[in-house]
Amino acid sequence: MGSLQAQEFASLVQEEEIGLRQALTYQLRSNHYPPVPLSMIDPCIAAIDIVQRSQWGDAESDERIPLPAGILYRGEDSAPAWAIVESHHLSAFIEWEE
């Protein structure tokens, strides 16, 4: 679904029009079907941070992030940061190195 919409949400965060948490709420609830539970906001924020820092060598993008109760990734209660970014279409929220 809407990568253009995700880019717009990320742009609003960069321009400080809305906060990251609010943008992710919109992203997870209106840009996915079925909507992603709001309990995934904190893991998404952690994943964005880890993937962002991994570009500079300050983190590993395969660092595992604990998932909320009742949410599994391939049968496990944690997921690699890159997988959370990829599966929730969060690339627009990361400042990619050229």
Number of C-alpha atoms within 10 A of each C-alpha: 10 12 14 10 15 23 17 16 23 24 16 15 18 13 9 10 11 14 15 18 15 13 21 25 20 17 25 23 15 15 19 14 9 9 13 16 12 14 13 18 20 16 20 21 18 18 27 23 16 24 26 21 16 17 14 10 10 11 14 17 21 15 16 19 20 17 19 16 8 6 15 13 13 8 8 10 15 18 20 18 25 22 17 24 23 11 9 18 19 22 19 18 23 16 13 10 7 3
